[in-house]
Amino acid sequence: MQACDLLISAGWVLPVAPANVALENHAVAVDDGRIVAVGPTVDLEAAWDARTSLNLPQHILMPGLVNAHGHAAMSLLRGAGEDQPLAQWLNDTIWPLEARVMNPEYVRLGTELTIAEMLLTGTTTFSDMYFYPEVVAEVTLQQGLRAQLAFPLIQFANPWSESVEDALHKGLEMFHQFRHEDRIHIALGPHAPYTLTDEDMERIGMYAAELDIMVQTHLHETAAEVAEALSNHGKSWIRHLSDIGWLSPQLQAVHMTQISAEEMALVAESGTHVVHCPASNLKLASGYCPVTELQAADVCVALGTDGAASNNRLDLFDEARLAALLAKHTQGDAAVGKADHMIRMATLDGARALGIDHLTGSLEVGKAADLITVDTTALGILPVYNPFAALVHGNAGTAVDNVFVNGEALVEDGGLTRMHLGELADRVQAWQSQSA
Ligand SMILES: [Zn+2]
């Protein structure tokens, strides 16, 4: 027998690769943070001598979820601006409020709050676009998750950076600092084409190409944004980004609620990734991303919650359900938005969009042991006919009870291993009464 750190057996194992497969009574062996075997429980128990074993016959074992777009610290602003369309929400509520509270302590506490919620609902990798990314990196490393940190590039001076040039300097320093850290991936985070000058956009594109660094940006979030680009520039932002060479497999275009057939072809041909944030788009009445058409054109579509200020939840299972319902509704076809496709979007396609699918997103030998278990005896899930549908249409986020990143238990029996929830709640309430 071979020694390994951990052997988890479960009633159902969903490896995601290969797609749409639910393996009954299977197990995953983990050693030194990596997956070393996936196979029938009887075989793995005979082959591996595990230091720790978890036997979960009533559970689904699957890859940890990848939340491909968010603004973690904004969980502290959850509920602060409600029932407003995007432009009003940003200009009248969120930006003035952020200007008042923005400092490293706000970012630290908000990121901790977001991480607690994401871990307890099964997210092991998240993408963040926010100020003080060095603080987000520190908290992420302390709490044990994996993250892409898209450092913010915006033409206005802000407490973190005086200018785009200053932000590039700080962010690229982090890019070099974390080059060999497999849990922190630094990306460029240009907020949106409409908050950057043409000169800045060209400079960002140049750095992306030279350094082979991922880029995440909000793109075609609303009809008003597209109309303004057409009247000011005579072309849409997608067309403009194509012209200046931004469309590529390095680009993660978030939202994309407005997209013509011609633009869809540009996105597909260039290998640009799309991040779908259905709750945020619905809540701000921004429209919806044509996921079914994009996937039919072979575009990789990931899922994101966006910030808690426009969601207000950070449960990616919930987002997968909304994505499925929205696809069915907009297509007028109950056969689209299949549950196994939604699970792939929430895992492997998220990892692909972030450029880290060699590391995470599926249960394959050699990948990091980023795993979660979901208790299928939970109300809202029980009984299980199809485990994919149970996850997407049941309330799986509330039934996640074990979470591992790199083989380390971050949630055990439904509880966080590195954070005390009661103490966190006290700090959040104290912050709100003093700062917000
Ligand atoms: Zn966003």
Residues whose N, C-alpha, C, O or C-beta is under 5 A from the ligand:
A	BS01	ZN	D306 G307
